Amino acid sequence: MKVEAERCLSPEEEERAAGFTHEMARRSFIQARSTLRRSLAERLSCDALSLEITIDPGGKPRVAGCEFNVSHSGDWIFLGLN
């Protein structure tokens, strides 16, 4: 059964989350990506699942039409949108 945060992840993101060996890291990834998708969807007036999040060569997520940054520190997730 999926928790609320997992409902807006893409199949690729679900696969990535499943690959985490530590539960805390898995939960942090799910929460961060879910928060990112919801925030970007609100900013871009679209559905969270319709966002195409790509990964650049440096490993950073990117979405056309919006600049953002995501950082994690322990239980904290920091999200900056421009």
Secondary structure as UniProt FT lines:
FT   HELIX           4..8
FT   HELIX           11..18
FT   HELIX           23..44
FT   HELIX           48..50
FT   STRAND          54..55
FT   TURN            57..58
FT   STRAND          61..63
FT   TURN            64..65
FT   STRAND          68..73
FT   TURN            74..75
FT   STRAND          76..81
//
